[in-house]
C-alpha cells in the first residue's frame, strides 16, 4: 500500500479544494485495485510542521520517498505522484 499525507489546516479553503479534488481520484484508483492511504494532518498542531508548510499548504507528501506536491496541483500531477510505478507495491 502506498501511504501519503495531506498537510493542511482547519478552515483553509485551498485545503478543502485539495481534499475535494483527491476524492474522485482515490475512488478511481480503488476501481483499478490500487490501494492508497492518505492521512490528513493539521499543521497547526505542530510548530515544526507549521514552520515547514505554513505558506505552502496544502501539500501532498508521499511517505515512501518524501516526494511532495505543492498546491496548486492538477489531476495529472496527483496521479503521477500516486501511481509512482517504481514502487515495490506494483
ZAVOLUM-254972 format. One record per residue: x, y, z of N, C-alpha, C in turn; residue in one letter. Coordinates in steps of 0.001 Angstrom, whole numbers, padded with zeros to 6 digits, always signed. Last residue first. Layout:
XYZXYZXYZA ...
***
This chain:
+003895-002478-006938+003322-002783-008261+004195-003729-009017X +005220-001942-004621+003861-002457-004475+003271-002868-005822X +007570-000689-005055+007626-002156-004956+006241-002765-004872X +007389+002007-007365+007048+001436-006061+007088-000075-006105X +007604+003031-009801+008840+002468-009263+008617+001848-007895X +005250+004252-010422+005414+002854-010835+006727+002244-010367X +003216+006226-008707+004654+006039-008913+004928+004563-009194X +000634+007191-008493+000894+005994-009282+002372+005766-009572X +000691+009617-007086+000032+008452-006503+000421+007157-007201X +002061+011313-008876+002589+011088-007530+002010+009807-006936X +000398+011167-011110+001817+010819-011233+002436+010537-009871X -002010+012119-010005-001908+010734-010479-000452+010297-010585X -001213+014796-009558-001595+013935-008435-001475+012475-008832X -000777+015674-012174+000338+015691-011218+000041+014789-010021X -003404+015375-013200-002274+014628-013779-001105+014551-012796X -004949+017175-011671-005193+015736-011603-004007+014923-012123X -002733+019677-010247-003790+019228-011140-003894+017709-011069X -002195+021799-007432-001863+020621-008220-003052+020205-009058X -000833+024850-006251-001953+024124-006830-001465+022890-007582X +000457+022807-003650-000704+023396-004291-000263+024572-005133X +003173+020478-004103+002590+021690-003524+001366+022128-004326X +004126+017344-003414+003439+018100-004445+002751+019272-003765X +007022+015385-002679+005942+016290-002301+005398+017031-003509X +008612+012415-001536+008241+013282-002656+007040+014125-002245X +009474+010597+000387+009357+012008+000755+009106+012944-000423X +009211+007955-000173+010441+008608-000622+010451+010118-000374X +006929+007124+001304+007975+006176+000927+009288+006867+000571X +005077+009224+001598+005919+008833+002719+007111+007973+002311X +004367+011975-000282+004476+010512-000371+005495+010058+000669X +002205+014626+000344+003534+014080+000646+003497+012555+000556X +000750+017533-000681+000590+016085-000701+001977+015462-000657X -000192+020468+000899+000935+019732+000327+000622+018248+000433X -002123+023510+000695-001967+022095+001004-000775+021474+000264X +000750+025118+002135-000379+024178+002182-001436+024537+001152X +002866+026903+002299+002803+026008+001138+001530+025169+001068X +003275+028298+004574+002936+029090+003388+002767+028229+002148X +003721+026122+006461+002771+027209+006701+002359+028013+005483X +005510+024015+006464+004449+024013+005455+003516+025218+005517X +007466+024535+008477+007844+023931+007197+006783+024146+006105X +006040+025643+010635+007186+026358+010080+007511+025849+008676X +004193+023596+011065+003729+024945+010756+004841+025760+010108X +005875+021521+011794+005104+021412+010553+004604+022784+010114X +006819+022569+014220+007766+022248+013146+007051+022145+011799X +004456+022824+015763+005233+024014+015393+006196+023754+014237X +001420+021351+015246+002844+021033+015380+003662+022220+014877X -001183+021926+014638-000944+021164+015861+000532+020907+016148X -001317+023035+012168-001453+023951+013301-001164+023260+014626X -001383+021066+010270-000067+021600+010630-000136+022533+011834X -003171+018213+010332-003317+019647+010552-001991+020202+011054X -003223+015708+007933-002576+016193+009151-002687+017714+009198X -004795+012968+006565-004800+014429+006638-004221+014848+007983X -003522+010274+004783-003845+010791+006115-003784+012310+006056X -004351+008052+002373-003962+009448+002574-004464+009892+003942X -003485+005126+000750-003955+005691+002020-003435+007106+002144X -004423+003062-001856-003709+004275-001475-004327+004782-000187X -004417+000354-003905-004723+000790-002547-003805+001958-002185X -005982-000390-006857-004765+000203-006279-005141+000772-004910X -008055-001285-008461-007492-002187-007450-006147-001691-006926X -009338+000579-009879-008198-000051-010551-007479-001029-009613X -011072+001533-008033-011636+000767-009136-010552+000046-009930X -009265+003009-006538-009862+001809-005953-010467+000921-007031X -008841+005109-008308-007734+004197-008010-008259+002907-007383X -011285+006393-008198-010851+005791-009461-009720+004794-009232X -011153+007321-005562-012203+006379-005948-011821+005658-007245X -009065+009126-005787-008895+007950-004936-009941+006890-005269X -010284+010985-007438-009069+010309-007892-008828+009042-007083X -012384+011979-005906-012687+011151-007074-011466+010415-007619X -010707+013211-003722-011750+012197-003505-012068+011376-004759X -009014+015313-004506-008450+013975-004280-009520+012889-004211X -010653+017557-004597-010015+017098-005826-009512+015665-005674X -011319+017842-001919-012379+017580-002885-011812+017062-004202X -008791+018430-000891-009488+017211-000456-010592+016842-001444X -008358+020896-002198-007464+019762-002437-008132+018453-002044X -010372+022470-001073-010371+022212-002512-009505+020998-002849X -009470+022506+001572-010768+021905+001268-010879+021584-000220X -007140+023938+001176-007057+022561+001676-008357+021818+001404X -008170+026397+000456-007386+025644-000525-007254+024180-000113X -009390+027172+002871-010205+026946+001678-009455+026124+000629X -008907+026108+006030-008141+026513+004848-008954+026160+003602X -010110+025073+008270-010574+026364+007786-009823+026887+006577X -007280+023375+009454-008722+023587+009555-009085+024986+009067X -004666+022658+007123-005145+023136+008409-006643+023403+008332X -002324+020267+005802-003216+021407+005672-003579+021908+007047X -000933+017583+004054-000738+018603+005079-001648+019785+004774X -001617+014422+003532-002037+015710+003002-001925+016698+004154X +000494+011714+003022-000032+012676+003988-000443+013907+003207X +000362+008244+002012+000571+009662+001769+000028+010469+002937X +001383+005024+000959+000868+005892+002016+001298+007331+001757X +000531+002188-000852+001225+003461-000863+000558+004391+000138X +000842-001180+000000+000000+000000+000000+000883+001238+000000X 
***
